[in-house]
Amino acid sequence: MAVKIRRVELWQTTIRNRPSVLAATLERLAHSGIDLSVVMKYSLPGHSSHAIIEILAGSGRRATRAAQAAGFTRSTTPVLLVEGDDRPGLAYAVTGAVAWAGISLRFLSAQVVCGQYFALLGFRTDTDARKARSLIRKVASRK
C-alpha cells in the first residue's frame, strides 16, 4: 500500500471520569449509526475527576450532527492521518523528519495492525501540518 496522508478532524468532549460515563457517551454515537475510526480517552495530570474523549468520526453532515448531538466539539488541533505499510524504524523516520524541520508535535498516536501503519499526528498550526505532510510523505514512502 502506498502511503496515504490526509487531514482529518478530531472531535472532543470533556466528561466526568467515572465508571460508565465513557460507555454512555459512546452509546449516543452508536445509536446515530456513524462509524468511529478512532476513540481516545484520557485524563490530564492533576485533573483526575475529569477526562477528555477524542473521536475520529468520519466526515460529512451526518457525522457532524451525530458528534455535536453527543456533546462533542470540533478540535482546533490540525491533525494528519498517515496510513501505509509498516517497516522497522518508521515511527522514528516520521517523527525525526518533523523534528529536524523544527516542527513540534502536540500528540502522536500510532499503531500497526496486520502490517499496516496508522498514525495520527497533531500539530500546533495549519502551517506546521502542511509542512509536515510533505516531509512525512518522503520518509514514509521510502522502502
N, C-alpha and C positions, 0 to 999 in steps of 0.2 A: 504494500500500500504506500503510495506517495504521501508525503507529509501534507496534512491539511491544517491550516491555521485560520481561524475565524474569530471575529469579535462576537462575544456573547454578553448577555445581560443577566446578572445575578439579581435575585430579589431577596430581601432580608426582612426579618421581623425580630423583635425582642420579646421573650417570653419569661414567665416565672420559671425558675429552674427547679421544678418539682416533678415527681413521677407522673406520668400520663399526659403532661402538657404537650410534649413533642408529638405523641401519637394523636392527640386531639387536633392539633394544628394540621398535621398531615392528613387527617381524616377529611377535613374540609376540601383539601386539594384532590384527594382520591375520588370523592363524590362528584367533582367537576369533570372528571374524565381526562384530565391532561396527564401527559406522561412526563415525569420528572427524570432528568438525566443525572442530576447531582443533588444530594441533600447533605448539608454540613450543619452540625450543631456544636456549639462550644460556649463555654463561659469565660469571661475575662478575669484575669487575676485581680483579686480584691473586690470582685462583684459577684460572688458565688450565688447570690439569691436570684440572679437573672442570667439568661443565656441568649445567644443570638442563633437564629436559624437562617441559613442561606440556601437558596434553591436555584437550580437552572431548570426553568420550566418551558423551554422552547420559545418560539416567537409567535407573533400574531395576536389578534384581538382576544381570541378565546383564552389563551394563556395569560394575557394581561388582566383580563377580567377576573379569572379564577384566582390569580395571585393577589390582586387587590381585595377581592371579596374575603380572602382568608387572612387579611391583615398585613400583607407584605407590601413593601415599597421597593421601588427600583433602586439598586445600589448605585452610588455615584462613582464607584471604582471602575475604571476601564479594565476589562478582562479579555484575555485571549484564551481560546481553547485550542490546544495543539494535539493532533492525533497522527499516529503513524506507527511504523514497525519499530519495535524495541531493539535496542542493541546495548551492550555494555558501555557505560560511560555517558549515555545520552543525557541524563539529568545534569551531569556536570557540564557537558558541552553547551546545553541550553542556558543554564544559569551563569556559566562562565562568560559566554558571549554577551549576555545582558550586562553583567557586572563590569567587564572590560570596557564597555561603551559608557560606563558611568551612570547606568540606569538602575534605580532602586526598585526592588520588588516589594509590594505591600504584602503579597502572600504567594505561595506556591502550593498546589495540591496536585500530586502526580501518582499514577498507579499504572501497573502493567496487568493486562488481562489477556490470556491466550496469545501472548507475543505481541500485543498491540499496546502502545504507549499512549496514555491520555493524561494531559496536564492542563490545569487551569492556572494562569498566571495573572495576578492583579498588579496594576501599576498606579503610580501617583497621578499621572496625567495622560490625556489622549495622545499627546506628542510622544511621550515615552513608549506607549503601546505601539504606535505606528513605527517608531524606530526599531523597537524590539522585534516586531513582526518579521522584517527583512533579515535581521541577524539570526533569528531562530530558524527561519526557513533555510538559510545557508548551512548551519551546523546540523540541523535535523535531517537534511537531505543527503548528507554525506554517508557513504557506506563504510 
